[in-house]
Amino acid sequence: MIQVTCAIIRNEDNEVLIVQRGEKTDHPFKWEFPGGKMRDGETEEECIIREIREELSMEVIIFSKAEQVVHDYGHKEITLIPFICDTLDELPVLSEHADFRWVSPGDLGSVDFCEADITVALRYMEINGNQAVERETAAETEQSATVDKDLRKMINSMMSMQEAEWVAASAGENPVLFQKLLDYSYSPDRKLAFRASWTLSKVCDKYPDLIHPHLSKIIEELSRIDNESTRRSFLRIISMTDLRKISQRHQGILADHCFRALNSGFSAIAIKAYSMEIIYRLAMIYPELVNELAASINMLQGEGSAGVIARGRIILKKLAEISPDKEQSTE
């Protein structure tokens, strides 16, 4: 029995990402949910995160695990293990597939899927049909969430981007809820921390000024946070803020952290991408950072990650505008 994971990746419009198999593969031109075989020694969660990075150069956040599907293709029998995920990245970079599409859940039934993926799609359509009821339940929970335990449960039970958006909208008008999201982002409970920080980033999309009083602490804590998902969310938040409003000391701490993340061989793709953007914004304040950032980006060109290389080229072009008398390599 071959163990295979797949990801039902959703965007902010609640559309689902599907990918098309190539001509020279099993089931040519059939559509599927992205994923792949598990390797020895890795967990199911580690497998799907790795596969999405390798196949699509995307970072995903796992929200839940769906019911697995056992299917016999005749020449092989697989157990397909689906995960419902959201992503911080906008566009996949295809390395193995012929095409991709974002489709609404209601259209999944008309897609020419591989046989095992058909079952996954139909089950997801059933779940999606109950989302309105789930959101109403979440609303009732939030209204009575004066007890810390109830609020933690609500955050941990979020099942979709839309629910995260709903909590984010509520937090923008509720200072207590906003502070709880911030506190939970530092929690040793890794699942709670990444969901809280992810939701906090959605709050900042809607209410960017709310985070400014807390930026100094976030920046000071970055290097002490060992939860990569939380750091990714915090860097996303920082990358969208006006860095001129923080002190020179914290600008320096931030630049140091981002350069170390950018030059590290262990940083995730999204962390490198957000670090590039943050240093670029700092370079607009301190042009002396231009050359160092350009050198770091050029060192990444041979890294092999299409996502990082693409982001790097964009930043290099922006750097040339800051320092037009200095040529930056984009090769």
Buried (B, 14 or more C-beta within 10 A) or exposed (E): EEBBBBBBBBBBEBBBBBBBBEEEEEBEEBBBBBBBEBEEEEEBEEBBBBBBBBBBBBBBBBBBBBEBBEBEEEEEEBBBBBBBBBBBBEEBBBEBBBEBEBBEBEBBEEBEBBBBBBBBBEBBBEBBEEBEEBBEBBBEBBEEBEEEEEBBEBBEBBBBBBBBBBBBBBBBEBEEBBEBBBEBBBBEEEEBBBBBBBBBBBBBBEBEEBBEEBBBEBBBBBEEBEBBBBBBBBBBBBBBBEBEEBEEEBBEBBBEBBBEBBBEEEBBBBBBBBBBBBBBBBBBEEEEBBBBBBEBBBEBBEEEBBBBBEBBBBBBEBBBEBBEEEEBEBE
